[in-house]
Every structure is written in C-alpha cells, then in structure tokens.
Amino acid sequence: MEQDTFESNLSAQNKLVSIVEGAPTNIEVRSLLCVVYKELWPFAVQDAQDIKTVAQATQATKSLNIVSPFGQVCEAAKLITSGRYKEARGVVESTLEGNEPFSLQPVMYSFKAELLQGEKDYLNAVPYYEKAMQMWDKWLHPQVALAEILLEQKKYSEAANVLKNVLAKNPKHREAKIILGIIEYRGFRKADSAYAYLSTAMDAEGRVSQIIASEGYGALAEIFLQRGEKSKALGAAEKGFSLNPNNLDLRQLVVRLGGSDKIKGEKGQNNELLYLGDQYVRQGDYLAAQAEFKAAFEVDPKNGTAAMKAAKSLWQLNQSFEAIEWLNKAIKAEPKLVSAYVLQADYMSQRFDFMGSLRILTNATRIAPNNYEVLRGLALLEFRKNNMPGAVNYAMRSMRAYDGDLETYILLAKANGILARSIMPLNKKEIEKKENAAKDAVRFATKAVEIDATNPEAQITYAKMLAQTNGVDSAINYLQELIKRFSYTLDYRVALAEVYKMEDRYSQAKDIYDKVVEVDPKNKKAWLGLGESEKALGLNDKALKAFLKAAILDPTDGEALFQAGKLYLETNKFDEAIQQFKRVQRLNPNFPKTHYYVGKAAFASGDFTMALEASKAEKKINPNVADSYILAAEVYTARRQYSECATEYSTAMKLRPQGAEIYVKSAACYRQSGAVDVAEDMLALAAARESGYAEIYREQGAIYETKGDARSAAQAYNKYLGLSPNAPDRAEIESKISRLGN
C-alpha cells in the first residue's frame, strides 16, 4: 500500500482479504482494507457488486465497535466512494477532533486534504497532506497528491522536490514520473529531461489515472511538435485525447495537426467520466456532473452506478422527473443495485407518490430481504406518510440488521419525538407510552451525535429534542454554539430560524432567514421559512414574493405555490387561492390537501358546489384524512342537509381524535336531523374532553328546547353566557332565556 500504485494496492487488497478471513475480529486490518478499496475505486467498474463490497466492509468493521475510529475510517471511505462528500467531511472532522491517536490517523488527514482539494481549497488542503506525510512518511499517496496541488498552484520547484523523493522510494511510480515530466516541460521548459521522464512513463506498464496519462501525452505531443516531429505529435495528442475527450487543448491540437476529434466510447473511458463527474459534484457544479455521468452510462449502459449518479445530480438541479427516470435506467441496468431502489423510493415519497415508493421498496425487498437500507427506506416512507408507529417499527428492524447506520438513528429520534408530541395521555398506559417515546427520541438523537458529531442533521435533530425536553432556550444556545463551530455550513442557521419559528418568535426567525438568503440566494428552504415568518408578521406582500422566489428555484415542487395559495386564502383572495392550488395539482397530482384547500376557498366564497366536489376529490386521494369530511360537513350544514352533515362528522371523528368543537358541531347536525339522543351523546363526549368549552352549553340549551324542557334549556344558556360573557350572540341568547321564562 505504501508504494501507492494500482498494482501495489491490488496486491495489498488480496493480502488484506486473506488476513481478514484468518482474523475476522481485527478491526485495524479491516479498516486498512477499506482504505485500499477507496484507493482502487477510480479503477473499479463501480457497479452494484463494487458498492456492496465497500458497504459490507464498512458494516462489518463498524459492527465490531461502533464508536471506534477504525470504523469511522471505513465510513469515510464508503461516503467518498459513493460521492457523499459533505457527509464524508463530517465523519473525517469528527474523528480528527478525537484526542486519542490511532494508527490510521494519517489516512484521515489525507482524506481531509483530498476533500478540500476536490473543492479547490488548495491553501487549506496542503497542511493536511503535510501532516499525513509527517505521520506516515513511507506512504507515497499523500506525497503525490501534494505534488498535484503544488503543480496547480504553479509551485514547480516544491512539486518537483516532492516527486523526486517519491521516485527515490519507488522508482516504478508511473504517475509521479508523468507529473514530474509535465513539471520539467511546462514549469522549467526543460524539454529533454521532460521527454526522458514522459517517454519512460508512457512506455511503462501499470495503470494510472486516465486524466493524468492524458496530460502526459499532451506534454509529450508538445515536445514532439517543438522538435518538428508532427506525426509523432499527432499520435501522442490522439492518445491523450482518447483518454480524456474533455481536454479542449488536446482536441484543438489534434484538429490542428490534421487528426479527427471523433472518439469512440470505450468501457475503459467510463471510469474517468465517473471520476470527472465526481469532481464536479465536489465543486457543486451539478450541471456539468450530470453530463459526465450520462456520458459514462452511454459508454457502458450496464453500469447502473453511472445512471444513479446522474439522477442524484439531476435531483440537485430540481429536475425531479428526470432524476426518477434515470433511477429507472439504473435499476434496469443493474437489478441488484439496492441503493438505486432506496433512492428512487426516497425521491418518490418526497413527491408524495407513496404507492409508487412502496412498490419500489417491495421490489427491493425481494432482491435483498432484511437489508438495512431497504428497511430504513420503508421507515422513511412511513415517516413521510405521518405513520410514526410504522416508521419506528421499520427503523428498529433496520437498526437490528445494522446498528451502525447514522441515518436510522436520526429517523428513530425524529419519529419518536413526533410520536411523543402526538399522544394525548388519557390514561396510565398512554402516559407511559408518551414518556417512553420522549425518552427514546433523546436516546436515539444522542446516539446519532455520538456516531458523528459533525453531521448537521444529527446535530439539528438532537437540538430539537433538547427543545422538547429541556426547553427551547437550551436548543437555541446549542445551535448558536454549532454555528460558531461550523461556520462553513448554513444548515445550523436555518435550523435556528426553524426553532424560533416553531416558538412563534417570527421576527428573530425572519432576521436569520434574511441573512441566509442573502448569502445563498438559491436556498429554497430558507425562502420558504422567510415567507412563513413574514406571513405571520402580517407582511403579506413580502411573504408572497418569498414564496414565489422559492417556486422559481424549483419549478417541479409545489410547496412554494401551495404556501402562496394559503396566503391568498387567509387574505380572502379566494379566486387567486384556487388558481394557485390548481397549479400545484398540475405540477404534482399527489400533493396533499390541494383539493381540500380548493374546497375551503370555494366554501368561503360561497360556491358550495365546487366546495363539495373538491372535498370528494380529496377523500378519493386521502380517504383516511379527516379534514375533507369536516369540510363536507360544513358545506352540508350551510345547505341545511343535516343528516349528511352528521354522517360526515361521524366519519371524521373515527379517523382522528378531535377536540370538543367538532363534537358540538356534530351534535347540532344530529339535533337538526331529528336524532336528539345521538346529539346528547355527542355533547357528553365533548364535555369529557373539555368541560369548560362554552359552545357545549349553547347546544345543550338548544337540545333541551327541542325536547320542551324550558327550565333546563335556560340553565344551559345561562351557563353558556357565564363561560362566554362576550359571546357575539349574547343578545340573542338573553332573548331566548327571557322567552323561556327564566
């Protein structure tokens, strides 16, 4: 491994696999194997089997000791190979913050440098490579990588010195020879010594990065051209261009020398296209990345990873339909690529296509039964369906299948937190259930932070659990500390704004959202939060602008237009509200509650026919959601169709626990439809939930009037006025009491 060539790493891999088979509990050896897998990754096919190999190595290593830094080395390697660079950086930084040194610490310094290098942050990458070199001076990888950075910065002498040291330790290091040859020619204009390095390197055996080889052939072509050997120059230029068709300088040179710039795709080119795409992802250039990944898939239509990576980039570009379609291609190309199934289900559930998401995950279960990723995907689906018990059940099964998965712990914390808030403890069993859910929420959030203290989602989940258990100020203080520690990410600022918003501290939330969108105008989440805060502060025009800004950022997501529709509804602009909700329906027919809100707007404007049609449409899509039945009941009440009204309220009460108000409204419908006994039962249920709710006694008075019990009616009306002395119908009720003779 120290020799840092493809062949030496391949040899290391074979030896390490044998050692692991003989000593399966040696966590250090397993960790080293993960590093070798990562070093060989650019040369791998990167198909379902390769992904599975890295994932299984990571899972097996972390299972030995979930908090061991050796397990974190594997986790970082897995995240880097899967293109999740932000999460990888979190794992690396969290591990390096640990005080205890361990044998593979220099690997983590090298990983940190590589991640910074991918972001073109050369200034900060250099000291990390230097630290890795200092701690493990025989490992040549960080030395060659450092030379590449120095070359990028045109620090030719420093780069040359590093590479000469590499070649002194391993004279067969082909990549070092190529880079040194490039430096000799481009940096020092020494054509003869450059030619010596390059011609030797190009004739040597051994695999190197096609991009580096392409650069080498480019320099060699220029040397031949300088010598007047045009035929040799064209041959070298064509070889270099075939290795990297994205090299525009080589393309121009080939054409200038009379060659053709038409290159036939070869499978060997696939790895370099993936590599280039990954570099663009690191830099946040998803448009360029998706083009490279698509090209890689065209070269090798059986490589599902290329299609999956294209889908991820397209999703980042808010091209959700195309992203889902590319995941179909990934699954068709590699039916055993479990990650593609899970990702597609995730994207579909984000678009509220719950049936489609379940279908995909069911297919994945047939391929990989009891796979923790699939189980976590099912948990996430139930979470988005607002079925928290189901989410907890699947997530617990995922955890039992693999107890080192950070995302599962985060999901368990969130689901238990919502479950704890939703339980209305009416008896000892319910009280105990609520307390256990609250404890589990904190326990799993704490575990997530223990696994990776630099993961924003883990930290934000933990902060929100703090707000739930220790009060909102503890969460605010915690997030403010995270903002100081991790100034490079805006996630914690957005989370702090969300906490303020949840506590109705809208001015403070607005101030933070304003600053976030100023720094990152493409932050859709911040624009939505800003709009909601401004709406709550009565700044309706500004709120509408914020929602429309979010809508422009992601034309395929209906959330921003939906919020704009609700704003129109709340400001009595009913036609505009209906128009917005219908636009959301056209964008995404599965978007929840759009028909319901069309119905609310129609009802408020007096169009009872449209309101009833909309409530029926909502019931068809979401038959287990109470809101549409309540809306229909209100429409039937307005139409004086009291039997139908009572039926709708009855269904709504079965679907969702309700407060006293709905029981009173239901009682009124039953009374006016002639079912007085049922009306009295409804009032008894209302009183059991909220005996001080004034409207109970107004309706009770009406029931007694219907039954001809004037004295009891008057007593009920008096109680109503006692509980609600400023009731808008006070004069009417006093007149009733007077008429009843009390």
N, C-alpha and C positions, 0 to 999 in steps of 0.2 A: 504493500500500500504506500509506503514511504517513497517508492520510486516514481509514483504519480504518472503512469501511462495506462492506456486502456488495457494492455496485455497484463501488466503487473497487478492492476486492480481485479481483473478477471481471475488471475491466479489466486489472489488474496480471497476473493469470494469463494472459490472452490475449497480452499483450505478452511476458511471460517465455517462454511456449511458442515464440513466433516467434524470440526471441533464442537459445534453446537449439537450435532447428533450424538456425540460422545459425552458432552457435558451440558445438558439442556437447561440447567439452572444457572449457568454462568452468565450473569446479566451484562458484564463488561464485554464479553465476546459477542453476544447478541447485538449490543449497541454498535460495536465496530462493524459488524455485518451490515447494519442499517446505513452506516456512513458509506460503505463500499457500494451498496445498492444505489445510493444517491449519486456517487461519482460516476457510476456506469449508466445512469439514467439517460443522459443525452444520446447514448448509443443504442438504447433499448428500443424495441418496437413500440413500447408504451401502450400495449393493448390490455384487455381485461385481466389476463394472466399476470402481466407485469405489475399492474396496480394491486392485484390480490396478493402477490408475493410481498410487496412492501408493506401493505396493510397488515398482513398476518404476522410479519416480523415485528412490526410495531406493537400489535396487540399482545403477542406472546411475551415481549420484553416488558411492557408495562404491567402485564398481569403478575409478573414476579414481584414487582414493587412499584406501586402506582405513583409514588412521590419521588422515586429515585431519579437523579439527574441523567442516568444512563437511559432510562425510559424516555426522558424528555429529548435526548439526542435523536432517538428513533422518531418521536413525534414530529420534531422539527424537520427531519429528513422526509417524512411522509408528506408533510404540508408543503414543503418546497417542491417535491416531485409532482404534487397534484395542483401546483400553481396557486396555492393559497398563501401568498407571500405575507400578507398583513398578519394572519394568524401565526405564521411561522416566526415572524419577528417578535411577536408577543411571547411565544414559548422560549425563544433564544434569550431575550432580555430577562425574562423571569428567572431562567436558570443561571444566567451570569450574575444576577443580583444575589444569589445564594452565597453565603460566606464560606461554605465548605468546599475546598478544592477537590477535583476528581480527575482521573487520568485523561478523560476526553474533553476537558475544558478547552484546550486549544482548538478542537473541532468547532465548538460553539462560537469561539471568537472568529474563526474562519467563516462560519455560516453568517454571522452578523455582518462581517465585511462584504460578503457576497450579496446579501440582501441590499445593503447600501449601494454597492456597485451597480446592481440592477436598476436602482433609482437614479443612477448617475451622480450620486453624492460621494464623489471620489475623495474629497477632503476628509470626511469622517471615516471612510472605508479603510484608508491607508493605515491608521494606527491599530485597527483591529487585526489586519493581516500581519502587521509587525509583531503584535502581541502573540498571535498564533505561532509565528516563526520562532519567537523567543522561547516559547514554552515547549515547542516540538521542532527542533531545528533540522531533524532528518526528514521530516515530511515536506516534500517539494511542492505540493499543491498550492499552499498559500503564497509561496515564493513566486511561482509562475503567474498566479493571479495578480499579485502585487506589480509584477513587471508589466502586465497588460494595462493596469491603471496608470502607471508611470508613463507608458507609451501614449495613452490617451491624452495625458497632460503635457506631452512633448518633453518630458524629463528623460531624455535619451541616455545620458551618462549613467544616471541612477538605475534605469531599467536594464541597461547593458551589464552593469556590475552584478545585479541580482541574477540575471540569466547565466552569466559566466560561472557563478557559484553553483547554480543548478546543474550545469553541464559538467562541472568538476565532480559532482556527486553521482550524476547519472549521464554519462556521455551519449547514451541512446535516447535521451529525451527529445523526441522529434519535434514536439510543439515548441519547446524552448529554442531549438535551433531555428525554426521558422521565424519566430518573433524576433530573435537576435539578428537574423538575416535582414528582416524588414527594417530594424533599427539602424543597422550598418548602412543600408542604402538610403532610406528616407531621412534618417537623423544625421548621419555623418557623411553622406554622399560617397561612401567607400564601396564602389561597385564590385571590386574584385573580392574583397572579404565577404561582402553580402552574397555574391554568387557562390562562394565556397560553402557558406552555411546553407543556402537555399537549395542548391543542386544536390548536396548530400542529403538534406532532409527530404526532398521530394522523391529521391530515388530509394529512400529507406522504407522498410516495411513497418507496419504498425498503424493503427487507426488513430486519427486525431480529429478534432472538430473540423467539419467541412468549411466552416466560416474562416477559421484560421488558415486552413490549407488554401482556400480561395484567395486570401490576402497574400499568401506566399507566392502563389502562381502569378498574381498581379504584379508583385515587385519583380519577379523573375522576368515577366514579359517586358517590363520597362527597361530592365538591364539589357535584354536581347535587342530591344529597339534602339537603345543608346549605342549598341555595338554595330547596328546596321543589319542585324540578322532578323529580317522581318518574318520569315517563315517560322522560325523558332518562337518569335514573339507572339505570332498569331496562335500557334499551338498551345503555348503557356496560357495566353489570355482565354482561349476557348475552354481549356481545362478548368481554369479558375471560375469562369462564368457559369459553366455547367454545375459546379459545386454550389454556387450561390447566385442564382438568377436575379436576386435583389440588388446586387452590386452594380450600380449605374455606371461607375467609372469603367469597370470591365466591359460592360455592354457597349459603351461608346468606343472603347479601344478595339474590341472585336470587329465592330462595324467599320471603323476607320481603316482597319487592316484588311478589309475585304471578306471578313467572315460573316456567318449568319447568327443572328441573335435569337433564333428559334431553338428552344431547348426542349427535348422530350423528357417528360417526367419519369423519374426512376424512383423505386422504393427507397433507395439509399438517401434520396433527397428529402424524404418525408421527415426524418429526424431533425434536419436543420430547419425546415419550415416550422416544425413544432417549437424548436428552440427559439427561433426568431419571434414567433407568436408570444412565447412566454416572456421574452424581453420586453415586448410592447405592453404586456399585461402589467409587468412590474412598474413601468413608467406611466400607467394609467391611460395608455393610448389604445382603447378597446376597438376603435375603428380599424386601425392597422392590424391589430391582433387577430380579429375575426377573419380578415382577408388571408392571413398566413395559415390559419387553422383550416379554412375552407380549401385552400390550395393543397395543404397536406392531405386532406381527405380525398381530393380529386386524384392525387398521385397514388394513394392507397385506399380505395373505397372500402376495404375491410377493417380499417383502423377506426374503431368506434371512439377512441380517446380524442382523436382529432375533431370529430363531429361534436363530441361533448364539450370540448374546449371552445369551439366556435359558438356553441349555444350559450355558454357562460358569458362570453364577451358580448354577444347579441343582447342578452338579458341586461347587462350593464348599460347598454345603449338604449334601453327601454323598448327594444324590438321583441316583445314577448311572444307574439305569434310565431315569428321566425325561429326564435330560440327553442320553442317547444317542438317545432318541426325538425330542427336539427337534432334534437334528442331522439326523435323517431328514427332518424338516419343512424344515430349511434347504436340504438338498440337493435335495429335491423342488421347492422354490420357485425355487431358482437352481442348476440343474445344473452351472453353470460356477464355482461358489463353491469353489475348490480348498481354501481354509483349512478349510472345514467337513468335507471328506473327511479331511484330515490330522488334524484334531482328533478326529473320531469314531474313526478308527483308533487314535489315541493312547489314548483312553478305553477302547476295547475291549481293547487289548493290556494295559492296566493291570488289567483284569479277567480276563486270561489267555485271552481269546477270540481266539487267534492266527489261526485260519482266517477268522473274520469280519473281523478287521483287515486281513488280506491281501486279502480280496475287495474291501473299500472302497478300498484303495490301488491295486489293479489297475484299478478303475473310474476313479480319479483319473488314472492314467497314460494312459488312453485320451483323456481330456479335455485333459490338459496333459503331453505326453511331455517327458521331460528337465527337468521343473520341479524346482527345488532343494528346495522344501518337501516334495514327494511323495517324492523320493529320500531326504531326511532322515527322513521318516516310515517308509520301508522300512528304513532303517538302525536306527531306534529299535525297530522290530518285531523285527529280528534280534537286537538287543542284549537285549531282554527275553526272547527265546527262548534266550538264552545261546549264540548263534552269533556269536562275536566276529569271526571272519574275514569272515562275511557282513555284519556291521554295519560293519566298516571299509571293505569294498568299496563298499557303497552310500553311506556318508558321504563317501568320496573322490570319488565321482561327483557328489554334491551340492555338494561344495566346488569342483569344476571348473566346475559350472554357475553357481555364485555364490560367490566366495571371500571374501565379507564377512559371512557368516552366523555369528553367535556360537554359536548352538546346535549347529551342525555341528562346530565346533572342540571344544566341550565333549564331545560324543558321541565324537569321534575320540580324545580324550585318555582318556576312561573305558574305551572298548573296547580300546585298545592296552594300557592298564595292566592290565586283567584278562587279556588275551592273554599278556602278558609273565609274569604270575604263574602261568598255567596250563601253560606249555610246560615239559616235563621234558627238559632237554637231554641226550640220549644220544649225540649225535654232533656233529661240527663244524657241520653245516648247521642243526641245531636250536639250538645255542648262538648262532649268528649271528642266527637268526630271533628268539630271545628278546631279544637285545641290541637289535636294531632296533626291536622293539615297545616296549621300555622307553624308548628314545631318542625315538620318535615320541610316546609318551604325554606326555613332558615338553615336547616341541616344541609340540604342539597345545595343551596346557594353558597354556603361556607365551603363545602367540598369542591365546588367548581372553582372558587378563588384559590383554594389550596393547590389544585392541579395546575392552574395557570393564572397567576396574579396580574398578568398584563393583558388578558383578554377583555376587551371593552364590554362585551355582552355579559360575561360572567360578573364583572365588577358592577355593572349597572343593575343587574338582577339582584345582587347582594345589597346594593344601596336601597333598592325599592323594598326589599324585605326588612331592612333596618327601619324604613319609614313606617312600615306596617306594625313592627313590634316595639321599636324604641322611640317612635315619634318622628315627624317629618324633619325636624331640625338636625337630628343625627344623620339622616340621609343627605341633607344639604351640605353639612360640614364634610362628610365623607367624599362626596362628589367634588367639592371645591379643592380638596387635597389631591384628588386624582387629576384634576385639571392642571394643577401646578406640576405634578409628576410627569404627565403625558401631554405636554403642550402641543405635540405634533398631530394629535387627533382631535376632531371636533365632536366626536361621539359623546364625550362626557358633558360638554356644554349643552348639547341637545337634550341629554338625559336630565340635566339640572333644570332646564326650562320645562321639561315634562313634569317634573316633581312640583315645581311652582304652579304649573297649570292645574295639576290634579288637586291642589290645595286652594284653588281659586285665587291665587296670587298672580293675576294676569299681567299686571304692569311689569313685575320682575321677569316673568316669562317672556314678555314681548321684548324687553331690553336685550335679553340673551339671544333670542331668535333674530333680532335685527342685526346683531353683531355677526352671527353665524352666516346669514345670507350675504352680508357684505364681504366676508372672506371667501365664501363658497356659494356663488350665485346659483349653482346647479344642485344645491341641497334640497331636494323635494320635500323631505321630512320636515326641514326647518320652515319652508314656505307654508306648509300645511299647518304646523304649530303656530306660526305667526298669524295666519288667517284666523284660527280658532281663538287666539288670545285677543286679537283686535275686535273680533265679533263680540266677545264677552265684555269688552270695554266700550262697546257702542260705536266703534269706529268702522261702520259698515262698509263704506266706500273703500277704505284701505284693506279691509278683510277680503272683499271681493277681488281686488287686484292681486292680493297674495295667493288666493285660491287659483286664479286664472294663470298666474306665473307658474304654479306647480303643475297645472294642466298642460301648459306648453312644454314643460320639461319632459313629461311622459304622456304623450297623446293616447297611449293604449290603456292607461289606468284611469278608471272612472272616479276615484276617490275625491280628487280636487273638484270636479264638476258636481259631484254629489254634495259636497260641502257648500258649494256655491248655491245649489238648489235649496238646501236647508236654510241658507241665509235669506234667499228670496222669500221663502215660505214664512219665516219668522218676521219679515218686514212687510208682510201682506201683499207681496207682488206674486200673486198666485199663478198667473199665466207664465211669467218668466220661470217660476219654480218648476212648473210642469214641463216646460221646454227643456230645462237642464236635466231633470230626471229621465226624460225620454232620450236625451243624448247619451246618458250613461247606459241606458238599456241597449242602445245601438252599438256602443263600444263593447259592452260585456253583458250579454243577456243573463248571466249568472250572478251579477252584482246584487247583493242582498238589499231588500226593503225598498227598491226603487218604485215598484208598483204601489206599495203601501204609502209612500210619500206622495206619489201622484194622486192617490185617493184622498190623502189628508188635505192636499192643496185644493182638489176639486170640491171636497166637502165644505172647506172653509169659504170657497167662492160660491157655494150654493148649487153646484152641479152634482146632485145626488146620484144620477145615473152613472156618470163617469166614476164617481167615488166607489160605488158598489161593484162596478166592473173591475176596477183596479184592485179592490180587496179580494175579489175572486181570483184574479190573476196571481196575486201574492200567495194566496192559500195553495194554489196549484204548485208553485215553486217551493214554498216553505210551509208545508201543511202543519208542522209542529211548532210554529211561532205564533204566539198569542195575539200580537199586535193587529194583524189583519182581521181577526174575529172581533176584536174590540171596535175597530173602525166600522165594520159592517153593522155591529150592534148600534153604534151611534147614528148611522145612516137610517136604520130601521126605526130608531126612536124618533128621529126627525120626521119620518114618513108616517109615524103613528102605527107602525106594524109591530105591535108589542110582543106577539108570540115569537116572531122571527128574531126580534131583539133579544128575548130571553134565551133562546137557543144558542145564539152566538156568544153571549156572555158565559153561558154554561160551558161551552167548548173551551173558551179562553181560560176559565178557571181550572179546568182539568190539565191544561198544557203548562201553566206557570203559576206558582204561588203568587197570590195577589194581596194587595193591601185592602183596607176597609172600603175604599171608594168604589171599587168595581162591584163589591157585593151589594152596596147600596143602590147603585145604578141597575144592577140585575134585579134587585127587589122591586124597583119601580116598574120595570118591564113586566115582571110576573104579576104584580098587583093590577096593572092596567090591562093585562091579558086575561084577568079573572082568576089566576092561581094565587089567591091570597095566602094560603097555608105555606106554599113554597117561598113566597115573598118574606114571610116571617122567619123561615129557616135561614134565608139569606142574611137577614138583619142580625140574627143570632151569631152567625159566622163572622159578620163584620164587627160586632161588639167584642167577640172573643179575640180579634186581632187588635182592635183599637177602640176601647170603650169610650174614650173621650172625643171621638170623631163626631162633630155636631150633626152632620147630614144624616146620621143613623136615626136620630130622633125626629128630624123633619119627616123622613119617610115613614117612620113608625106612626107619627101622627096621622099621615095620610091613610095608612092601613086601618087604624082604629076608626077613622072617619068612614071608610068603606064598609066596615063591619057595623057601623051605627053606634059605636062606643064613644060618645061625645066627651065624657069626663076623662077617659084615658088619652084621647086624642089631644085634648087641651093640655094635659100634663106633659105629654111628649113634646108638644110645640113649645111650651114654656122652658123645658129643659134645653131644647134646641137654641132658643134665644139666650138662655143663660150661658151656654157654651160658646155662642157666636153673637155677642151683643151688637156687633156692627154688620150683621148679615145684610146683604143687598136687598133681600126680600122681607126685611123686618116689618115694614108697614103691612104687607100682605098677610104675614103670619099673625100679627096682632089683630088684624081684622077677622081672621079665622077664629082666633081664641074668643074674641068678643061675640062672634056669631054662635059659637058653641056654648055660650052662656057661662064661661069661666074667666 
